[in-house]
Amino acid sequence: MALPKWERKARTFLCVFGLFLSVYALHVELSRERNPDYRAMCDLGENVSCSKVFTSRWGRGFGLVQFFVAKDSLLNQPNSVLGIIFYTLQMGLGLSLSKKAAMFLVFSSWVSMAGSIYLASILAFVLGDFCMVCVSTYIVNFALLFTNLKRRRAMEAMKEKAG
C-alpha cells in the first residue's frame, strides 16, 4: 500500500516547520524568563509581540493547567513543549500505514485545531496581540489536519481497491 508522494513531502515540511516554530517559541520564552529585557525577532511592537504572548498565563498549559496543579508544576509545561511533542508524533506516526495511526493522526489534528482556535481567540480578544509565530502554528495545524484527512481518505480508497 502506497500513499501519494505529496503527502509525505507535505507532512515532512509541515512537521519540520512546526518543530522549528515550537523550538523558537520555547527559546523566546526561556530567554525572556532569564532576561526580562530580552527582545525577540518576533517582537515588532506593542501589539505585535510573541514574547508577550509566550510569557502570558496562556503560554503554559493553555492557561488551564494552572487551575489543577501548581503554576510551577512539571505538568504545567509551555505550549511550545506540547507543540514539539505534537509535531514529533505527527512526523513519526506519518511513517506508519496502519489504520490506527491514521485515525490517531486525524484525531490529534482535530485536537490541535481546537487548541489553535482557543488560543487564537485568547490572542485576539484577551491579549489584543498579534503573534506571527502563533498564527503560523495555527496555519501549520490546519494544513496538517487537511493532510491527515486526505491521507485517511486515500487509505480507505486503497483498501476498497484491494478488498
Disulfide bonds with the S-S distance in Angstrom:
Cys42-Cys50 1.50
Cys131-Cys134 2.42
